[in-house]
Amino acid sequence: MVLAISVKYNFKIITTLFAILYAVITLLFFNFYRELAIKDARQEAIFILDTMNAIRDYVSEVQRPLIDELKEKKMLVHDFFDPRLLSSSYITREIYNIQRTKKNINYDYKLIAYNPLNPAHEGNNFEHDILDDFKEGKYEEYSKIIEENDKRYFFVGLPIHNSHPSCVQCHTSNSAPKRMLEQYPNIPKFESKVGDVIAMITFKIPVLSILSYHVKEFIVGGSVMFVVFVVFIAFLYKIYRSDLRLQEKNHMLMMSQNRLASMGEMIGNISHQWRQPLAQVSSILINLELHSEKDKLTKEKLAQKIKEANEQLVFMSDTIDDFKNFFQTHKNKKEFRAQEVIFQAKRLLSASLVKYAIDVQISIKDNFTQVGYPNEIVQVLINIINNAKEAFIAQNMKEGLIQIDAFLNNQKPTITIQNNAGRIDEAIIDKIFDPYVTTKESSSGLGLYMSRMIVEKNGATLHVENSSNGVIFILSF
């Protein structure tokens, strides 16, 4: 059924579009949570790095002055140095190591400097570039997703400022404590004023680790979206089924309308085809009555007239059989020949064709065999012939001609029905197979529409073309 196929096709398109939309929304949803996870990771990294900087400031501004005060009070030796109390880099690194051991954290913390006392604080080219940008004041913090060893990391860096004059004292060979010189024999030249950027601290964590923090939210959110999508598709499917049932009802209604119209045509044809034999039988009876009144009714005459009457009755019985067979519905497909369906269509319409002096010429070049529903193909031929007949009547044509040919067109079984009832306006010729489209006031506009549906049900095609003085319908199997 064309309508059912169309509705199903539209439903598939809508479902596909919503599936694509769902995929796009899921991707956007994932990106949203990814960005949210990165944002949370950045905030956590800034918090950790700010904490480390606060510890550094505490060492510089509180602990070192306190150690100096204790030295002045002779409570500590003048050249006292212990990195556990005086080295902010050492203290922050140890705090990180303790956290890593106890909490099994998965981020890396590092201090980066030029010419550091500790070689572990030497950075790579990328880190040096960031440190240069910090020194030039291009930004106050830096964050970016980077790739190392085929793995993606989220990298955050913060600058370290020279926050106290004591920093210069310890980083200069002439003023550094003796024990510091013993620990670090070669102290690089340290030229910096208070407030200058002297190094940076970095936070680096695998992107997959960040996403794992939000996997629960993503799964819950994704599940909710999936449920909503399924419910929506189920709702669409319910609408589709309702629409399909409505389309099927409309289809059955149009089938019934077309069937009733066909039955009306057929009843008219039966009356036309019975009128002549009934008149002939009536004439035979009158003839018998006259011969009987004149006592001229011999046995031979009676037998002859009974034979003539029987011939007419057999013709009438055959007519009824033709129409009865036409209206029978067959559930199973069967083989039929082109000549069989063409001649049956002509036979069923013969009286009507004679009445309107329409000449139907048939040429069977190839009497091919097809498998399908022959009565339905006969119905299509009748619809097309009736369509031509109505065109002849509308134009009051006295020499209506319908040419029906059966042949193989490039080995493709084909039946053409051509008439000389005039061409169809090119503006509407592509629409004449649409429902309720007609060029005649008396027509329902369903005949050709139903014809195409029947043809497609039988695995064939039907289209129309204008010829020189009429139209030609082409039925291809």
C-alpha positions in Angstrom: 0.0 0.0 0.0 1.4 3.3 -1.1 0.1 5.3 1.8 1.4 2.8 4.4 4.8 2.7 2.7 4.8 6.6 2.7 3.9 6.8 6.3 6.4 4.1 7.3 9.1 5.9 5.2 8.3 9.2 6.9 8.4 7.5 10.3 11.8 6.0 9.5 13.1 9.5 8.5 11.8 11.1 11.7 13.3 8.3 13.8 16.6 8.6 12.0 16.6 12.4 12.5 15.9 12.0 16.2 18.6 9.3 16.5 21.0 11.7 15.0 19.7 14.5 17.3 20.1 12.2 20.3 23.7 11.4 19.2 24.4 15.1 18.8 22.8 15.9 22.2 24.8 13.1 23.8 28.0 14.4 22.3 27.2 17.9 23.6 26.2 16.4 26.9 29.5 14.6 27.1 31.4 17.8 26.1 29.5 19.7 28.8 30.5 17.3 31.5 34.0 17.2 30.1 34.3 21.0 30.3 32.7 20.9 33.7 35.2 18.3 34.8 38.1 20.4 33.4 36.7 23.4 35.1 36.5 21.6 38.5 40.0 20.2 37.9 41.3 23.7 37.2 39.7 25.1 40.4 41.2 22.2 42.4 44.6 22.8 40.8 44.5 26.6 41.5 43.5 25.8 45.1 46.4 23.3 45.5 49.0 25.6 43.9 47.7 28.7 45.8 48.1 26.6 49.0 51.7 25.7 48.0 52.4 29.4 47.3 50.9 30.3 50.7 53.3 27.8 52.4 56.2 29.4 50.5 55.1 32.8 51.6 54.8 31.6 55.2 58.4 30.2 55.1 59.7 33.4 53.6 57.8 35.9 55.8 57.5 34.0 59.1 59.9 31.1 59.4 63.0 32.6 58.0 62.7 35.9 60.0 62.1 33.7 63.1 65.2 31.7 62.4 67.2 34.9 61.9 65.9 36.2 65.2 66.9 33.0 66.9 70.4 33.4 65.4 70.7 36.9 66.7 69.7 35.7 70.2 72.5 33.1 69.9 69.9 30.4 70.2 71.0 29.0 66.8 74.5 29.1 65.3 75.1 31.8 62.8 75.6 29.5 59.8 72.6 27.3 60.7 70.7 25.9 57.7 68.2 23.1 57.5 66.0 22.8 54.3 63.2 21.3 56.4 62.8 24.8 58.0 64.3 27.2 55.6 63.7 25.8 52.1 60.2 26.6 50.9 60.8 24.4 47.8 61.9 21.5 50.0 58.9 21.9 52.4 56.3 22.1 49.6 57.8 19.1 47.8 57.7 17.0 51.0 54.1 18.0 51.7 53.2 16.8 48.2 55.1 13.5 48.7 53.3 12.9 52.0 49.9 13.6 50.3 50.8 11.3 47.5 51.7 8.5 49.9 48.7 8.8 52.2 46.0 9.8 49.7 47.2 8.0 46.6 46.6 11.2 44.5 47.0 11.0 40.8 48.3 14.5 40.0 51.9 15.7 39.6 53.2 18.7 41.4 56.5 20.3 40.3 58.5 23.5 40.8 60.2 24.9 37.6 63.1 27.4 37.7 66.0 28.6 35.7 69.4 27.5 37.1 67.8 25.8 40.2 69.7 24.7 43.2 68.0 21.3 42.9 68.3 19.7 39.3 64.9 18.2 39.8 63.5 21.7 39.4 64.9 22.1 35.8 62.0 22.3 33.3 61.7 21.2 29.7 61.3 23.6 26.7 57.5 23.8 27.1 57.8 24.7 30.8 60.5 27.2 30.1 58.3 28.9 27.6 55.5 29.2 30.1 57.9 30.5 32.7 59.2 33.2 30.2 55.6 34.3 29.6 55.1 34.6 33.4 58.2 36.7 33.7 57.0 38.9 30.9 53.6 39.3 32.6 51.5 37.8 29.8 49.2 36.1 32.2 48.8 35.4 35.9 47.9 31.7 35.5 48.2 29.2 32.7 46.0 26.1 32.0 45.9 23.9 28.9 45.3 20.3 27.8 48.7 19.0 26.7 49.9 15.6 25.2 52.9 13.7 26.5 53.8 10.2 25.5 50.6 9.7 23.7 48.6 10.6 26.8 46.5 13.8 27.4 47.1 15.8 30.5 45.5 18.9 32.0 48.3 21.3 32.9 48.1 24.3 35.2 50.9 26.7 36.2 51.2 29.6 38.6 54.1 32.0 39.0 56.3 32.2 42.1 57.2 35.7 43.2 60.2 36.8 45.2 58.2 37.7 48.3 61.0 38.5 50.9 64.6 39.8 50.9 65.7 36.6 52.7 65.3 34.8 49.4 68.2 36.8 47.9 70.4 36.2 51.0 70.1 32.4 50.7 70.5 32.3 46.9 73.8 34.4 46.9 77.1 32.7 47.4 78.6 35.5 49.5 75.6 35.6 52.0 74.4 32.0 52.0 74.8 30.0 55.2 77.9 27.8 55.5 75.9 24.6 55.8 73.8 25.5 52.8 77.0 25.9 50.8 78.1 22.5 52.0 74.8 21.1 50.7 74.8 23.1 47.5 78.5 23.9 46.6 77.6 25.7 43.4 74.9 28.3 44.0 73.9 30.0 40.7 73.9 33.7 40.5 70.5 34.9 41.7 69.5 38.4 40.5 65.9 39.3 41.5 64.1 41.9 43.4 61.1 41.4 45.7 58.0 41.0 43.6 59.8 39.5 40.6 58.8 36.1 39.1 61.6 33.7 40.1 60.0 30.4 39.2 56.6 28.6 38.7 54.8 25.7 40.3 52.8 23.3 38.1 49.9 20.8 38.5 49.4 18.1 35.9 46.7 15.4 35.9 45.6 12.8 33.2 42.4 13.9 31.5 40.9 10.4 31.9 41.3 10.8 35.7 39.4 14.1 35.6 36.6 12.5 33.6 36.4 9.6 36.0 35.5 12.1 38.7 32.2 12.8 36.8 31.5 9.4 35.3 28.6 8.8 37.7 26.9 12.1 36.8 27.5 11.4 33.1 26.0 7.9 33.4 23.0 9.1 35.3 22.5 12.1 32.9 23.0 9.9 29.9 20.6 7.3 31.2 17.9 10.0 31.8 18.4 11.3 28.3 18.2 7.8 26.8 14.9 7.1 28.7 13.5 10.4 27.5 14.6 9.6 23.9 13.0 6.1 24.1 9.8 7.5 25.5 9.7 10.1 22.8 10.3 7.5 20.1 7.6 5.3 21.6 5.3 8.3 21.5 6.1 9.0 17.9 5.6 5.3 17.1 2.2 5.4 18.7 1.3 8.5 16.6 2.7 6.6 13.6 0.5 3.6 14.3 -2.5 5.8 14.7 -1.7 7.6 11.5 -1.1 4.3 9.7 -4.5 2.9 10.9 -6.2 6.2 9.7 -4.4 6.0 6.4 -5.5 2.3 6.0 -9.1 3.3 6.8 -8.9 6.1 4.2 -7.4 3.6 1.8 -10.1 1.1 2.4 -12.7 3.8 2.0 -11.2 4.9 -1.3 -11.1 1.2 -2.4 -14.7 0.8 -1.5 -15.6 4.0 -3.4 -13.7 2.8 -6.4 -15.2 -0.7 -6.0 -18.8 0.7 -5.9 -18.1 2.9 -8.9 -16.8 -0.2 -10.7 -19.8 -2.2 -9.7 -22.0 0.5 -11.0 -20.1 0.5 -14.3 -20.3 -3.3 -14.4 -24.1 -3.4 -13.7 -24.5 -0.9 -16.5 -22.5 -3.1 -18.8 -24.5 -6.2 -17.8 -27.7 -4.3 -18.7 -26.2 -3.2 -22.0 -24.9 -6.7 -22.8 -28.2 -8.4 -21.8 -30.4 -5.9 -23.7 -29.7 -7.4 -27.2 -30.0 -11.1 -26.2 -33.2 -10.3 -24.2 -34.6 -8.5 -27.3 -33.6 -11.5 -29.4 -35.3 -14.0 -27.0 -38.4 -11.7 -26.9 -38.4 -11.8 -30.8 -38.1 -15.6 -30.8 -41.1 -15.9 -28.4 -43.2 -13.5 -30.5 -42.2 -15.4 -33.6 -43.2 -18.7 -32.0 -46.6 -17.2 -30.9 -47.4 -15.9 -34.4 -46.5 -19.3 -36.0 -48.7 -21.0 -33.3 -51.7 -18.7 -34.0 -51.4 -19.5 -37.7 -50.9 -23.2 -37.0 -47.6 -23.1 -38.8 -45.5 -24.1 -35.8 -43.8 -27.2 -36.9 -41.5 -29.4 -34.7 -38.5 -28.3 -36.9 -39.4 -24.6 -36.4 -39.9 -25.1 -32.7 -36.5 -26.8 -32.3 -34.7 -24.1 -34.3 -36.2 -21.3 -32.3 -35.4 -23.1 -29.0 -31.8 -23.5 -30.2 -31.6 -19.8 -31.0 -33.0 -18.9 -27.6 -30.6 -21.3 -25.9 -27.7 -19.6 -27.7 -28.8 -16.2 -26.4 -29.2 -17.6 -22.9 -25.7 -19.2 -23.0 -24.3 -15.8 -24.0 -26.1 -14.2 -21.1 -24.9 -16.9 -18.7 -21.3 -16.4 -20.0 -21.7 -12.7 -19.4 -22.7 -13.3 -15.8 -19.8 -15.7 -15.4 -17.4 -13.1 -16.7 -18.6 -10.5 -14.3 -18.8 -13.0 -11.4 -15.1 -14.0 -12.1 -14.1 -10.4 -12.3 -15.6 -9.6 -8.8 -14.1 -12.6 -7.2 -11.1 -11.8 -4.9 -8.1 -14.1 -5.1 -5.8 -14.4 -2.1 -3.1 -16.3 -3.9 -1.2 -15.1 -6.9 -1.5 -17.1 -10.1 -0.1 -17.2 -13.6 -1.9 -15.3 -16.4 -1.2 -14.3 -19.9 -1.3 -10.8 -21.4 -4.0 -11.8 -24.0 -6.2 -13.2 -21.2 -6.5 -10.0 -19.2 -6.7 -7.7 -22.2 -9.5 -9.6 -23.9 -11.4 -10.1 -20.6 -11.3 -6.3 -20.0 -12.6 -5.7 -23.5 -15.3 -8.4 -23.1 -16.6 -6.9 -19.9 -16.9 -3.4 -21.5 -18.0 -4.6 -25.0 -21.6 -3.4 -24.7 -20.6 0.0 -23.5 -17.9 0.3 -26.2 -20.4 -0.6 -28.8 -23.0 1.9 -27.4 -20.5 4.8 -27.8 -19.0 3.5 -31.0 -15.5 3.2 -29.5 -13.2 1.0 -31.6 -10.8 -1.1 -29.5 -7.9 -2.6 -31.5 -5.7 -5.2 -29.8 -2.2 -6.3 -30.9 -0.6 -9.1 -29.0 3.0 -9.1 -30.3 4.3 -11.1 -27.3 1.7 -13.0 -25.2 3.9 -13.0 -22.2 3.1 -14.8 -18.9 3.0 -13.0 -15.5 2.4 -14.1 -11.9 0.0 -11.9 -9.9 -3.7 -11.1 -9.5 -5.2 -11.1 -13.0 -8.6 -9.6 -11.9 -6.7 -6.6 -10.5 -4.9 -6.1 -13.8 -8.2 -6.4 -15.6 -9.5 -3.7 -13.2 -6.6 -1.4 -14.1 -7.3 -1.9 -17.9 -11.0 -1.2 -17.3 -10.2 2.0 -15.4 -8.0 3.2 -18.2 -10.5 2.3 -20.9 -13.3 3.9 -19.0 -11.2 7.0 -18.6 -10.7 7.2 -22.4 -14.4 6.5 -22.9 -15.4 9.4 -20.7 -13.0 11.7 -22.6 -14.6 10.6 -25.9 -18.1 11.3 -24.5 -17.0 14.7 -23.1 -15.6 15.8 -26.5 -18.6 14.2 -28.4 -16.2 12.3 -30.6 -17.7 10.0 -33.2 -14.5 8.0 -34.0 -13.0 7.1 -30.7 -10.0 4.7 -31.0 -8.3 2.7 -28.2 -5.2 0.8 -29.2 -3.9 -1.9 -26.8 -0.5 -3.5 -27.4 1.3 -6.3 -25.5 5.0 -6.8 -26.2 8.4 -7.2 -24.7 10.3 -3.9 -24.4 14.0 -4.8 -23.9 12.8 -8.2 -22.4 10.5 -6.3 -20.1 6.8 -7.3 -20.3 4.7 -4.2 -21.3 1.1 -3.3 -22.1 0.3 0.1 -23.6 -3.2 1.6 -23.9 -3.3 4.5 -26.3 -6.3 6.7 -27.3 -7.0 9.6 -29.5 -9.1 11.6 -27.0 -6.8 14.5 -26.9 -3.7 15.4 -24.8 -3.6 16.1 -21.1 -2.4 19.5 -20.0 1.3 19.2 -19.2 0.7 21.2 -15.9 -1.4 18.4 -14.5 -0.2 15.2 -16.3 2.1 14.3 -13.4 -0.7 14.6 -10.9 -3.4 12.5 -12.6 -2.5 9.5 -10.4 -3.0 11.5 -7.2 -6.2 10.8 -5.3 -9.3 13.0 -6.2 -7.4 14.6 -9.1 -9.6 14.5 -12.3 -10.1 16.4 -15.5 -13.8 15.4 -15.6 -16.6 16.8 -13.5 -18.4 13.4 -13.2 -15.4 11.5 -12.1 -14.4 10.7 -8.5 -10.7 11.1 -9.3 -10.0 7.7 -7.8 -9.8 5.4 -10.8 -6.2 6.2 -11.9 -5.1 6.6 -8.3 -6.3 3.1 -7.5 -4.9 1.8 -10.7 -1.4 2.8 -9.8 -1.8 1.4 -6.3 -3.0 -1.9 -7.8 -0.2 -2.0 -10.3 2.5 -1.4 -7.7 0.9 -4.1 -5.5 1.5 -6.4 -8.4 5.1 -5.4 -8.6 4.7 -3.3 -11.8 4.7 0.4 -12.7 2.2 2.6 -14.5 2.8 6.0 -16.0 1.3 8.2 -18.7 2.7 10.2 -21.6 1.1 12.5 -24.1 1.1 11.3 -27.7 0.4 13.3 -30.9 -3.4 13.3 -30.5 -4.0 11.7 -27.2 -2.3 9.9 -24.3 -0.6 6.5 -23.9 -0.6 4.6 -20.6 2.4 2.3 -20.1 2.0 -0.7 -17.8 5.4 -2.3 -17.2 5.9 -5.5 -15.3 
